[in-house]
């Protein structure tokens, strides 16, 4: 017996909303499992990963300092992709 993948005529509206939420939930669950596997407190791990970088002005400044070049690269690549020019010399 052979299985065949067929495209749906119209994507499910419910799954278009749920799939990003499911992806985030599975990512957090994997982080929780890895944190427990390494013997760390999962709440402290999530705090250090999500809250600590934006907890004070220094952290916000560092976040902006590191995010700005990545955003500029992303904008440049988006312009090139919209123009159907494939930029092979992209960072990363």
C-alpha positions in Angstrom: 0.0 0.0 0.0 1.3 3.4 -1.0 0.6 6.6 0.8 0.2 9.8 -1.2 0.4 13.3 0.1 -2.2 15.6 -1.2 -2.4 19.4 -0.8 -5.5 20.6 1.0 -7.7 22.9 -1.1 -7.7 25.4 1.8 -5.5 25.4 4.9 -7.1 24.9 8.2 -7.8 28.2 9.9 -7.5 26.7 13.3 -4.1 25.1 12.6 -2.8 28.4 11.2 -3.3 29.9 14.6 -2.4 26.9 16.7 0.8 25.8 14.9 3.0 28.7 16.1 1.6 28.2 19.7 2.3 24.5 19.5 5.8 25.2 18.3 6.5 27.6 21.2 5.0 25.2 23.7 7.2 22.3 22.4 10.3 24.5 22.4 9.7 25.4 26.1 9.0 21.8 26.9 12.3 20.7 25.3 14.1 23.5 27.3 12.5 22.3 30.5 13.6 18.7 29.8 17.1 19.7 29.0 17.3 21.9 32.1 16.1 19.1 34.3 18.5 16.6 32.6 21.4 18.9 33.4 20.2 19.3 37.0 19.3 23.0 36.8 16.2 24.8 38.1 14.0 25.2 35.0 12.5 28.5 36.3 15.9 30.0 36.9 16.9 28.8 33.4 13.9 30.5 31.8 14.4 33.6 33.9 18.1 33.8 32.8 17.1 33.3 29.1 14.0 35.5 28.8 13.8 38.0 31.6 17.4 38.8 32.7 18.5 40.3 29.3 15.8 42.9 29.5 15.7 43.4 33.3 17.7 46.6 33.4 18.9 49.4 31.0 22.3 47.8 30.6 20.7 44.6 29.4 18.5 46.5 27.0 21.5 48.4 25.6 23.4 45.1 25.1 20.4 43.5 23.4 20.1 46.5 21.0 23.8 46.5 20.3 23.7 42.8 19.3 20.4 42.9 17.5 21.0 46.0 15.3 23.5 44.4 12.9 21.3 41.3 12.6 18.2 43.5 11.8 20.2 45.5 9.2 21.3 42.2 7.5 17.7 40.9 7.5 16.4 44.1 5.9 19.2 43.9 3.2 18.4 40.3 2.5 14.7 40.9 2.4 15.2 43.7 -0.2 17.4 41.4 -2.3 14.9 38.5 -2.1 12.0 40.7 -3.0 13.9 41.8 -6.1 14.6 38.1 -6.9 18.3 38.6 -6.4 19.8 35.7 -4.4 22.6 37.2 -2.3 25.0 34.3 -1.7 27.3 36.5 0.4 25.0 36.8 3.3 26.3 36.5 6.9 25.7 33.3 8.7 
